[in-house]
Amino acid sequence: MSFHEILKEMVDRVEGGYAATLVGMDGIYVDHYIRTGETCDVEAVCVEYGKIIDEIRKAAEVLKLGEVEDVLIASQGTKILLHFVTDEYFLAFVLKPEGNTGKARYFLGRAASKTGKELAR
């Protein structure tokens, strides 16, 4: 299964989901999917949240909290779930504010597993 297919399946199966991307820790996306009729500045999400997620990882290490698995950023206009696939890659899943966060986390975990297998090839 291609990265694009994995991302598409995740977005299309979650109410309120409208974009997803596989991102390297350098802030450059490997692949992305945006639901038809929606808009999302994927490059900005990758660059800006790539910086933040690296800082969150460092803070968790300093505080001896264990490895960060995922991060939820909720604002008035959107929710963004970030989930580590490997030390070098993470998934970003963009939802509308009313999107189903629980279901999104479930499908994000499934997508991370599939993506990890593809990256290992």
C-alpha positions in Angstrom: 0.0 0.0 0.0 1.4 3.4 -0.9 1.8 6.3 1.5 -0.8 8.2 -0.4 -3.3 5.3 -0.1 -2.6 5.0 3.7 -3.2 8.7 4.2 -6.3 8.8 2.1 -7.9 5.8 3.9 -7.2 7.5 7.3 -8.8 10.9 6.2 -11.7 9.4 4.4 -12.7 7.1 7.3 -12.9 9.8 10.0 -15.7 12.3 10.2 -14.2 15.8 10.1 -10.8 14.7 8.8 -9.6 16.7 5.8 -5.8 16.3 5.4 -2.9 14.1 6.4 0.7 14.0 5.7 3.8 11.9 6.4 6.6 14.3 7.5 10.3 13.9 8.1 11.8 15.5 11.2 13.5 18.0 8.8 10.0 19.4 8.1 9.8 18.1 4.5 6.8 16.0 3.7 7.1 12.6 2.0 3.5 12.4 0.8 0.1 14.0 1.7 -3.6 13.7 1.0 -6.2 16.5 1.1 -9.9 15.6 0.9 -11.5 16.8 -2.3 -13.0 20.3 -1.8 -10.8 21.1 1.2 -7.7 23.3 1.4 -4.7 22.9 3.7 -1.2 24.4 3.6 0.6 21.1 4.0 4.1 22.7 3.7 3.3 25.2 6.5 2.0 22.4 8.8 5.1 20.3 8.2 7.6 23.1 8.8 5.9 24.7 11.7 4.8 21.6 13.6 8.1 19.8 12.8 9.9 22.4 14.9 7.4 22.2 17.7 7.3 18.4 17.9 11.1 18.3 18.1 10.9 20.7 21.1 8.2 18.6 22.8 10.4 15.5 22.4 13.3 17.3 24.0 11.2 18.6 26.9 9.8 15.1 27.5 13.4 13.7 27.6 14.6 16.4 30.0 11.6 15.8 32.3 12.2 12.0 32.0 8.6 11.4 30.9 9.3 8.7 28.3 9.0 8.9 24.6 6.3 11.1 23.1 3.9 9.1 21.1 1.4 11.7 19.9 0.5 15.3 20.3 -2.9 17.0 19.9 -3.1 20.7 19.0 -6.6 22.0 19.3 -7.6 25.5 18.2 -10.8 27.3 17.3 -10.4 26.5 13.6 -8.8 23.0 13.5 -7.4 20.1 15.4 -4.0 18.6 14.4 -2.9 15.2 15.7 0.8 14.5 15.4 2.0 10.9 15.8 5.5 9.5 15.6 6.1 6.7 13.1 9.8 6.4 13.7 12.5 8.6 15.2 12.8 10.3 11.8 9.1 10.5 10.7 5.7 11.5 12.0 2.2 11.7 10.7 0.1 14.9 10.9 -3.7 14.5 10.7 -5.8 17.7 10.3 -9.4 17.7 11.5 -12.2 20.2 11.6 -13.0 21.3 15.2 -16.0 19.0 15.4 -14.0 16.1 14.0 -14.1 12.8 15.9 -10.8 12.9 17.8 -11.1 9.4 19.3 -11.7 7.8 15.9 -8.9 9.9 14.4 -6.4 8.6 17.0 -7.5 5.1 16.3 -7.0 5.4 12.5 -3.8 7.4 13.0 -2.3 4.6 15.0 -3.3 2.1 12.3 -1.8 4.4 9.6 1.4 4.7 11.7 1.8 1.0 11.8 1.3 0.6 8.0 3.5 3.6 7.3 6.3 2.2 9.5 6.2 -1.1 7.6 6.5 0.7 4.3 9.4 2.9 5.6 11.2 -0.3 6.7 11.2 -1.7 3.2 
